[in-house]
Amino acid sequence: MQKHITSWHSPALNKEMPIVSYGHFGFVVLLIPTAAADYMEYERFQLIDALAPFINEGKCKVYSIDSINNESWLNNEMLPEHKAIRHNQFNHYVFTEVIPHIRNNSGNDTFIYTCGASFGALHAMNLFLKRPDLINGAISMSGVYDLTEYTKGYWDEQVYFNSPQHYIPNLTDTWYLDKIKASHHIHIYSGSGDYEDPEANRRFSQVLWDKGIWHDLDIWGPDIKHDWPTWRSMLPHIIGSKF
């Protein structure tokens, strides 16, 4: 498959940010790393290999970016309010730099879906829900959608506005709701095995249903753990059967 790596100095983050793409055609899957990982994480753990049939046939093109969680929510040396500021800078980086880069390379009419596992699942969902005019849907695997799971008890307005479990129940702006509801690809998947939290996924699913937001919730069995073999099975299943 075609593979291309580039980078640029991000104005939003004030640091060099790399991005890798795999493939030549198709709708775009934008991968958000799990915790404090980098843009090559999904390749290292063979998830790109698992998607190779879809990438090679031109069904989808995959992009992957760096996480900055170790400069925000996972940085224990940082003041909580500064973590929130850094997180918002990451959102801005995706919206104003990554999405335009993808559009320039894959076409203005290309559908873009954010995707992530674990902490990346929350980010993928949050990015879509905040800018459904730029992003067409989200694939979230093994996530929780309550940001306070990561904030060590800290709460402020910016935590609220990046915690879908909290802000979606209060979302009444039809500009956002209509665009979110127009998506045919909101996929929420979880296992029920070790370190998975299927109830968190059911709770967030109910939040979406209460707003009339169609989505695909699928909870797999107790043998499905919070680990890479799960995601290597889940994502090809979703791409193969739902798109």
N, C-alpha and C positions, 0 to 999 in steps of 0.2 A: 504494500500500500504506500501511497505517497505520505511522506512525513516532512513537516516543515517547522523549524524552531526560529523564533525571532524574539526580540525584546525591545523595550524602549524605557526611557526615564519617565516615570509616571508623574505628571503634575499633581494629581490627587494625593498620591502616597509619598512623593518626594523620594523615590528610590527606583532602581532598575527593576522592571517586572517582566519576566519571560512568559511566553505563551507558545504552546505546541499545538499543531493541527495534524490530524490523520485523515487521509482520504481526499477525494477530488470533487465530490458532488453530493447532493441530497440535503435534507433538512439538517440543522445543526444541533448537536448535543454539546452544551457547554458544561464541562465538569468542574465542580468546586471540590477541592480536597477535603479529606475527612476532618483532621484536627489541625495540627501545626505543620502539615506536610506541604510538599512542593508540587510544581506542575507536572512532574514526571511520576508521581505516586501511582496513578492508575495504570500506567504502562508497567512499572516495576512489579505490581501485583497481578499482572496478566489480564486485567480487565479489558485492555485494548485488544489483546489476542482473542478474548471471548467475543468481542464485537466485530472481529475481522471480516466475517462473511457479509455483514451488512455494510461495512465500510468499503470493502472491495467491489461490491456490486453497485455502489453509488446510491444506496438507500439513505445513508446518513454520512455526515462529516463531523468529526469530533474535535473539539478544542478543549484544552486544559490549561488552567492558570494556577498561580501560586496562592496559597493561603497566607493570611497575615494574622491568624488567630494567636500566634505566639507574641504578637505585638499588641494584642487587645485582650480578649477574654481569658486567654490562657497564660497571660503574663502576671505572675503573682507579685511582681515588684512595681506594678503600675497602679496609680490611683484609679478607682473604678470609673470616675467621670471621664478620665482620659481614655480608658478602654472604649467607652461609648463613642467618643470623638473619633478614635482611630477606626472603629468599626464603620462609622458613617463615611469616613474617607474611602474605605474599601468599597462600599456600595457605590459611591460616586465614581470610583475608578472603573467599576464594571459598566455602569450606565453611560459614562461619557468617553471611555477609552476602549474598553473591550468590545462592546456591542458595535460601535462604529468600525473598529478593525475587522470584525467578522463580516459586517455588511460590505465593506470595501473588498473583501476577499471572496465572499460567497454570494453576493448579490443582495440588493435592497429588498427583494421580495422573499428571501429565504426565511423560513420559519426557524426560530431559535428557541430551544428548550433548555432551561437550566437543569442540572442534575447533580446529585451528591448523595453520599452515604454518611451515616453517623452525624457529626456536627455539620458536615457539608449538606445534609438533607435539609436542615433548618435554613441554612443560607440560601440554598437553591429555591426553596419555597418562598422565603421572604423576598428575595430579589424579584421573583415573578409577581408576587402580590403587590409589591410597591410600584412596579412599573410594567403593568400589563399592556401598555402601549408599545413597549420595546421588546418584551419577552412574551412568547406565545404559550408557555405552559411550563410545568415543572415535573420532574421525576425525582421523588424523594424516597430513599431507602434507609430503613432502620434509624429513623430520626425521632426527635422530640421537637415540639413546636412552641415550647415555653422557654424563652431565653433565660429565665431565672434559674434554670437547671445549671447554667454556666456562670452566673454572676456572683455566686457566693453570698447571696442575700442582698446584694445591692439593687436598688430600684430607683429609677428616675424616668423622666419623660422619654429619653432616648432608648432606654431598655424597653419601655412599653411599645414604642413605634418600630422596634425590630423584633417583637415577640408576637408572631401571628396568632397564637392562642389567646392573646390579650386584645389585640387591636381589631381583629376581624369581627368579633361580636358587636363592636361599636361602629363599624364602618357603614355609613349611610349614603355616602357620595355615589350617585348613580354613574358618574363618569368612570370611577374605578370598578364598581360592581358589574356594570354592563360588560366591560372589557374582560374582567375575570371570568364571568359567566360564559363569555363567547368562546373560551378555550375548550377544546375537546381533549386536552391532554394535561390533566392534573392527576398524577399517579402517586399514591401513598402506599408503600409496601413495608412490611415488617415481618420478621420471624417471631417465634414465641419461645425460643431457646435461650441459652445463656447470654446475659447482658443485653438482651432485647427488651423493649418496652412496648408491647403491643397495645396496652391500655392508653398510652400517650397518643398513639396513632388513632385509636377509636375516639378518644376525646376530641382530637382536632378534626376528625372526620365529621363528628356531630356538629361542631362549630360551623363547618362549611355547609352542611345540609341545612342548618338553621337559617343560613343566609340564601338558600336556594342555589348554591354553587355545586354543580355536578362535578363528581370526581370518581376516581377508581381507587377503592380501598381494598387491599388484599393482605390478609394476615396469614402467613405460612406457619407450619407446625412447630411443635416443641423441639424437634431435631434441628431447627434452623437457628443458627447462632449469629451473634453480632461479629461477623468476621468476613474476610475476603471471599471464601468459597460461596458464601451466601450471595454476595453482590455480583460475583461472576455468573451466578445462575439467574439472579433476578433481572439484571439489566438486559441481557439478551432475550429473556422471556418477554419483557415489556416491549422492547423494540420490535421483536418478531411477531407478537400477537396483538399489540394495541395500536401500532402505527401502520 
